[in-house]
């Protein structure tokens, strides 16, 4: 399961509105090889669901990921931080054994 905090829901909904994302779009999250720690998080707005996608819906934002990424992201919460050290979405991933200082890559 992948969840999203209340603050992140508001942020993503506003981002979708500001970017005039097409109706029926969802937030696709996943991982790819790279970054300082070996794996990088990826996010984008998408409209096409694949056959093996896993879907996590709530009242504001639909989150979709592929099965391979879910192995690394299971239990992750998307959160929004707006502090002085930067703002944006962050992944609170309980599976990560190591992360880089910017929080964009991790290892398991």
C-alpha positions in Angstrom: 0.0 0.0 0.0 1.1 3.6 -0.7 -0.6 6.4 1.2 -0.6 10.1 1.0 -0.7 12.6 3.8 -3.4 15.3 4.0 -0.8 18.1 3.3 0.4 16.1 0.2 -3.2 15.6 -1.0 -3.7 19.4 -1.0 -0.4 20.1 -2.7 -0.9 17.5 -5.5 -4.5 18.7 -6.1 -3.3 22.3 -6.4 -0.4 21.2 -8.7 -2.8 19.4 -11.0 -5.0 22.4 -11.1 -2.1 24.8 -11.7 -0.7 22.6 -14.5 -4.1 22.1 -16.0 -3.7 18.3 -15.9 -6.3 16.4 -18.0 -9.4 15.1 -16.3 -9.0 11.5 -15.2 -5.2 11.9 -14.6 -3.5 10.3 -11.7 -0.1 10.5 -9.9 2.2 7.7 -11.1 5.0 6.9 -8.7 7.8 4.4 -9.2 11.5 3.8 -8.9 14.4 3.5 -11.3 18.1 2.8 -11.0 20.3 5.8 -10.3 21.0 8.5 -7.8 23.6 8.6 -5.0 22.2 5.6 -3.2 21.3 3.3 -6.1 17.5 3.8 -6.6 15.6 7.0 -7.5 12.0 7.9 -7.0 10.1 9.0 -10.0 6.7 10.8 -10.2 4.6 12.1 -13.0 1.0 12.8 -13.9 -0.4 10.1 -16.2 -3.6 9.1 -17.9 -2.9 5.5 -19.1 -3.1 2.7 -16.7 -1.1 -0.5 -17.5 -2.4 -4.0 -17.1 -0.3 -4.8 -14.0 -0.5 -1.5 -12.3 -1.4 -1.3 -8.6 -3.9 1.5 -7.8 -4.3 3.2 -4.5 -7.3 5.6 -4.4 -8.4 8.1 -1.9 -10.9 11.0 -2.0 -8.5 13.5 -3.6 -5.5 11.8 -5.4 -5.3 8.5 -7.2 -1.8 6.9 -7.0 -0.7 4.3 -9.4 2.5 2.3 -9.5 3.9 -0.7 -11.3 4.3 -4.0 -9.5 8.1 -3.9 -9.5 8.2 -0.5 -7.9 5.6 -1.6 -5.3 8.1 -4.1 -4.0 10.4 -1.1 -3.0 7.6 1.3 -2.1 5.2 -0.9 -0.1 4.2 1.0 3.1 5.5 4.4 1.8 3.7 7.6 2.6 4.0 10.6 0.3 4.2 13.7 2.3 4.5 17.4 1.6 7.2 19.6 3.3 7.2 23.3 3.0 10.0 24.3 5.3 13.0 26.5 4.9 15.2 23.6 3.7 13.1 23.1 0.6 9.5 22.2 -0.3 7.8 19.6 -2.2 6.7 16.0 -2.1 8.9 13.5 -0.1 8.8 9.8 0.2 8.6 8.3 3.8 9.8 4.9 2.8 10.1 2.3 5.6 12.0 -0.1 3.2 14.9 2.3 2.7 18.0 1.3 4.6 20.0 4.3 3.3 19.0 7.6 1.7 21.0 10.5 0.1 21.0 13.9 1.8 18.5 15.3 -0.7 16.0 12.4 -0.2 15.6 11.7 -3.9 17.4 8.4 -3.9 17.6 5.4 -1.6 18.9 1.8 -1.1 17.3 -1.3 0.3 
